[in-house]
C-alpha cells in the first residue's frame, strides 16, 4: 500500500516537474488546428526568400538578404501590409523609422599567395557586421595561423601587422564571444586583419554580428579556411611566408528607412495578445526569419476565421524591423512604450520556428535529417502558462531541447518582461549563412509550431492575465 502511494506520488511529481502528461498525437478538439497547413506556410517562406535573391541579383552579390533599410526591407514590408489587409485585419499600417547611417559593405576581395604557388581566392570570406574597412588600395599582409587561438596557441607569437587565421568549433557562435574571446586575444597582440574559420563542413558564407574588432575581420568557410592553413604550412616548410591581399570597401549609408508593420484582429475585449515576427534576415533567411513571418501570417489567417465574439482577446500582429542592424528600431520603440502592453495577456515571438536537423557527417559534409531540429524554448510566465505551452507542444509533437532557456534571445529580448511571453527558436549549423534556404525548412515543423501557438492562444483565453504573469 505504502509502495503504491509513493509510486503515485512520484508520477505526480514527475508530471508536474517535466511536461504535463497528455496522450501522444492529437488530443480532443485539436483537429480544428488542421486548417493551419505546412505546405501553405512554406509558400510564404518561398516568397520571402525570393525577395532576398532579387535584392542579391539586383547589384548586391556579396552583402545581401532582407537587410534593414534596403529595397528588400521595403518589399517585404509591402508584402506583409498586403497580407494583413487580405486576411482582413483592422488598423493595418506602417510605422516608419529613420535609420542611423547603416553599415553597407560595397565590395570586398580576399586572396592568398604562398611563394611560388598560385593565388588562392578565399571567395567565402564575409566581413563581420560593422567590420572595419581596409585602406582604398587594400592591404598586403603576412599570414599567420594560430590554431584555436587559445592562450597556448598565442603564447610567444608575434602577430603585429599580420593577417591572423584561427579555427573554431563554436558552431552556433556568430558573435564577439566566439571561442571565448579569440578575436580580442588576437587583436590585443597587434593583428592587422583577422580570419575566423567555423569548422562546419562546406564552404559557406557566414554573416557574423559585430565582433568588436579594430581591424578588418572576416568569416571564412571551412574549405577556404583549410586551404589557407595548408598554404601557410607549405610556405613555412619552404622557409617562406604566405601573404594575404585584402580589400574591403564600406559605405556608412545615411537616410535609410524601415518600419514596423501593424495589424489588429479585434476580440471580445480590449485585452491583447501580441504576436511578433522580425522581418529582416541575412542571405535567403529562410528560417531566420522566413519561418517566423510565415508562422505569424498563419496565426492571423487562423484566428481571422473565428467569430470575434469567440475570441476573448484582441490580437495585435507586429512585423518588426528586426535586430541584425544592432539598433533594432521596433524593439527599442516598444521597450520605450510599455503602455502597448498594459493589457497584454501574452506576447509570442515567432522566430526561426522550423528547420530540419543538420548533422555534421563523415567526409566533411553536412547532412539533412528527415526530422525537425529541436527548438530552444522559453516561457516567461506563471506555471499555468508553462503547462499550457508544454501541453500544446506535446499535442503537436513539437521537438524541444531539454531545459528552458534562461531568457528570450532574439527579437523580443528588449520587451520580454513587459508581458507574459514565450517563444520557440532554432539556431542551427546554417544560421546566418548562405545555405539557410527553403530546402531546410520542413513543412511539418512549420505547421506543428504554428498550430501549437494557436492552441496556446486559445487555451490561455480563459485564464486571467494575472494568472499568466510571472510572480
Ligand atoms: Zn532571428
Boltz pocket constraint, residues with backbone or C-beta under 6 A from the ligand:
constraints:
  - pocket:
      binder: B
      contacts: [[A, 278], [A, 280], [A, 288], [A, 289], [A, 351], [A, 352], [A, 410], [A, 411]]
      max_distance: 6.0
